[in-house]
């Protein structure tokens, strides 16, 4: 809840009318409620997020090695990426928010790729999108597990990882 003192500071600092300050306060309250709902949805899905993060950590070590070794096994990163994106969408459904278009574009570009022997001639072009999508999904997965465990309520001053989660769900 935005208290009276904060509203008075806004009026003085930004020279807003009382009505403008009330509107700003109302919008801030609505935004804070969305952040609470998102945090609650993340906490409700923590067991699934933590299980998936365990898998991601295993994939991270082995499959990135496979990328540099030019092994077709790097393509299996797509399974983890898709699982994370689906879980993120499930959380988004709880809070009635779609995922960030950039994230969806990165995931789309790095999944649905099947190994072809021709990829060996241009390995980076064929496999970097797969690795990129995996790494983006891993980042958001790590941030959700971290802040799902650490936060009891949305913070007033946003740590960058929490701010990134808000961006993923178009709340910033």
C-alpha positions, 0 to 999 in steps of 0.5 A: 500500500502506498502511504500518505507520506509517499504521496506527499513526497510525490506531489512536492517532488514532481509538482503533481496535483492531488488527483495525479498523485492518487492516480499514480498511487492507484497504478502503483498499487495495481502493479504491486498486486500483479507482482504479488500474484506473479511471485505467488505463482512462482512459489506455487510452481517451485517444486517443478522449477527446481526439478527442471533446474536440476536437469538444466544444470546437468544439460549445461555441463554436458551439452555445451561440451557437445556443442564444442565437440560438434556432437549432434547431442547438442540438439537435445538441449531443445527438450529442456528449453521447451520444457522450461518455456512451457512451465513459464507459460503455465505460470503466465497463465496463472497470472494472465500474462503472456511471455515476452515476445523476444523470449518467445522469438529466441525459443522459437529460433532455437527449437524445432531444429533437427540434425542434418549432416549438412549442419556440420559444414556450418555448425555455428549457424545451425547450433548457436540458436539452440544453445542461445535459447537454452541459455536464456531459458536457464537464466530465467529458470535460475532467477525464478528459483532464486527469487521464489526461495528468497522473497516473501513479497515483491521488493520495493527496490528491484534486484535485476534478476527479479526485474528480468522476471517481470520483463519476461511476464511483461510487467515492467 
